[in-house]
Amino acid sequence: MSVRIAVTADLHWGHGRRGDDATRLLCAHLFHEPPDVLLLGGDLGTVQHFEACLTLFDGLQCVKAMVPGNHDIWVEPDDPRGDSLELFERVLPAICAAHGVHYLDHGPLCLPQVDLAVVGTMNWYDYSWAIDRLRAEVPDWEARVRDKRFTRGRHNDGKFVRWPLDDVSFTARVVGAFERHLAAALAQVGQVIVLTHHPAFYAIGFPRQGPPEAPDGLLWDAFCGNASMEAVLARQAARIPLAFSGHTHRAATGTLGAIQGFNIGGDYDVKRLLLIDWPASGVTAHEFGDSAR
């Protein structure tokens, strides 16, 4: 028995006409050739656009699961929905349940008929991918990390993620939950596919020709992922054949031990869809939008 799994991320519904047109093309492809499982890797849309994006897939007859992205938990001051933690823990899961979408941050999706599970998390960042060089090379690194401030501009998470936590504690929280979900899934099935929004490991983060430059390249790495997730994955790598992530808007491939990783690479105007016919190992990519090849 085999299952066709479709994976996409960074649809950013409502962000602009060209991006929405590309998402409509991606949806039309899925409805024309429905997969058995659809995985959504976060950044569906801010505020009301999150549910509006899920609505696009309401009539698609397949199993659906998702992880949120950082944009999905953005809030305004005095947001009636609550703070970012309220969105992550209660508001977004309730919306997903209303649309028949499995919220992976609350538990794995098991597919026992093919001895497979999908384990996922939004993932987060604790600066560990860049902290040593930041300390050595950027004198005001603590202020830049605290304010999420680049040499020009600021990471919008610093403006719109509002909660009674810091990045380090929230990272520990979601990685700990992911590790528990991974153990629970592996107690039931032989192999696991991982889905995250922030890159699951460094090799599928921002693609570069060389090391990141200080300070901005280091700051982007600091706000991209974390070493503790890599350690969790490395311990179970023999049973994790594939990992998929989003967030960077840049397609990339890489490995962590036996894990073959893919950054989906959807951007604001061009959307990407990856297809896997499990248990075959090949991953094929389709692009949709004005600049699609």
N, C-alpha and C positions, 0 to 999 in steps of 0.2 A: 504494500500500500504506500502511496505517496501523497503529499499535500503540497499545493502551491502557496507560497507565502509571499506577500507583497509588502514592501517597507518603504515608507516615505517620511519626511520630516520638514519642518520649517516652511509650512504652507503660508503662514502669515496672512490669513484671510482678512480682507478688509483693508490691507495696507496700501493697495493701489490697483488700478484697472488691469495693467499688464500682468501683474502677479495673479490676480483673481482669474483672468482669462487662462493663464497657464494651469492653474489649479482645476478649472473646469475641464480642460483638455485631459488632464491626468484622471479626473473622475470618469470622463467618458470612456477612456481606455479601460478602466477597472470594470465599469458596468458592461462593456462589450465583451470582456474576457475576465469574468469574476474569479478572484483567487479563492482559496479555501480559508485563508487567514490574512487579515490586513493589520499591519502594525503601524501606528502613528507615533513618530518620535519627537513630539513636542513642538512648541511655538506654533500652535494652530491659529491663535489670534488673541488679541488683547480684549478685555472687557466683554462686551456682547458678541464680539467676533469669534470667541472660543466656541460657544454653542452653535453659532451660525455655521461654523466650519464643520462641526460634527454632523449637522443636519444634511450636509451634502452627501453623506454616506448612509443616510437612513435606509434607503431602499436597496442597498447592496447586500445580497444574500450570502453572507460569510461570517465567520467569527472575527470580531474586531477587538483590538486591545491597544492601549496607548500609555505613554508617559507624558506628563506636561513638560513644558520648557520654561525658561526664566521669563519670557514675555507673557506667558499664560498666568503668572502670579503677580504681575504688575498691578499696583493699585494707586489710586489718587488719594490725597488727604481726605479724611472723613468718608472714605469709600463705603457705601451702604452694604457692600458684600462682606466687609470686615478687612482684616489685614492680610498680608501675603500668606501667613501660616494658615489662617482660616480658609483661604482659597485652596491651598495645597491639600489640607487634611479633610475638608468637608464640602466646600462649594463645588470644586471641580469633580470630585468623585460622584457627587449627586447628579451633576449634569451628565456625566458619562453613563451612569446607571439608567437615566431616563432615555438614553439613546442606544442602549444595549451594547455599550463599549466597556470592556474589562479594564479597570484602572490598575496598572501593574505595580504602582507604588504601594498598593494595599495587599498585593499577593500575586503569586505566579499564575500563569495560564498553562494548564497541563493538557497535553494532547496525547493521551495514553495509547491511542490507536497506532501512533507512529513512535512510541517510546521517547517522546520529546516534550520539553516544556519551554516556555518563554518567560524569562525573568527580567524584570526591568525596573528602572528608577530614573527620575529626572537627573540624579547625580548633582553634584555641586562642586564648588572650588574652595580650597583652603590655603591657596598660594604656594603649596608644596612643590609644584612643578617649576617654580622660579625663586623660591625664598632664599636659597644660598647665594645666588648671584645678585639678587636685589640687595641683600644685606652688604655684600662686598662692593657693589658698583653704583648704587643709587643712595646718596646720603639722606634724602628725605623720603625713603621708601615707605616708612610707616605711615606718613601723612598721605602719600599717594594711594596706598592700599586702603586706608581707612575711608578716604574720599572717593576712591575709584577714579582718580584723576590722571589723565595722560598729559603729555606736553601740550597737546591741543585737544580740548574737549574732555568729556567724562563718560565713563561707562554708565549707560542708562539704568542699570540695576541700582546704582547709587541714588537715583532719583525716585525709582518706582517700586523697588522691593522694600517693603516696610513690615517689620516683625520684631518681636522681643528676643531676637537671637543675633548671633554674629555668624559670619561665613564658616568659621572653623567648627562651631558647635553644630550648625545645621548639616555640614558635610559629614561629621561623625554620626549624626542621627540617620541620614539617608543611607550611608554606606553600611551602618549596622543593620538597618532593616533589610537592605539588599542581601547581606550575607545570610541572614536568617531565612529569607525567602529562597535563596539559592540552595541552602541545605535542605529545606523542606521539599523543593522540587527534585533534587537529586536522590532523595529517599524514595521517590515514586517512579522516576523515569531514568533512562540511561544517559541522556544527553540534554543539554540546555543551549538555547540561543539567547543571547543577551541583547537587550535594547536599552539604550540610555539617550538622554538629550545631550548633556555635556559629555564630551568624549570619554569613553570608557578607559582608554589608555593613551599615552602620549603620542604614539606612532600614528594615531588617527586624529590628532589635533590639527593645528594650523600647519599646512605644508609649506616648507621653506627650503631655500637653496643652502642655507647654512644656519648657524646658531642665531637665536633671536638677539636683536640689538637692544641695548639699554637706552632709555628706560621702557619705551613703549612696547617693544616686542616681549620683554620680560613680563610686563604687566598683563598683556594679553594672555600669556601662558599662565600667569598667576590666577587669572579669572576664568580659566578654561576647564580645569579638571583637578584631580588629586591623586597622590601616590597611594593612599590607603585603598582605593578602589582597585588599582592595579595589583596590589598585594593580595586582595581577596580573589581576584580573577586568576592570578598566577597559581594560587594553591589548588584550584580546580580546573586548570587549563586543559587537562587531558580529556575532560568531559564537556568542554565548551568549544564546539567547532567554529562558531560564528558569533561575532558581536557587531552591532550596528549602532551608530551614533549620528547626531546632527550638530546643530549649534554654530559651527564655524562658517557655514555657507560655502565650504570648499570640499570638493570630493577628494578622498584620500583612502589609501589602503595601507595596512600594516599588520604586523603580527606581534603577539605576546605569547611566547611559548608556542603551544599548538593552536592558539586561537587566531583565526583569520578575521581581521577587523576591517570594517568599511565605514568611512564617514560618508553619509548619504549625499551631502553636497548641494541640497536645494538652496536657492538664493531668492531674493525678493521678486525677481521677474522671471526666473527660470526654475521650474520644479523638476525633481528627479524621483524616479520610482525604481526600486531594486526588486528583482524577482528571483525566487529560489524554488526549485522543484525538489523539496526534501524527500528522500535522503540523498539525492544527487548533490554534489558539492558546488556546482557552478552557480555564479551570481551574475545576472544580466541586468543592464541599466537602460532605462528609457528617460529621455529628457523632453520637456514640454515647455513651450514659450517662444517668444520672438527670437531669442538668441540660441535656441536649442540646435544642436548639431544633428 
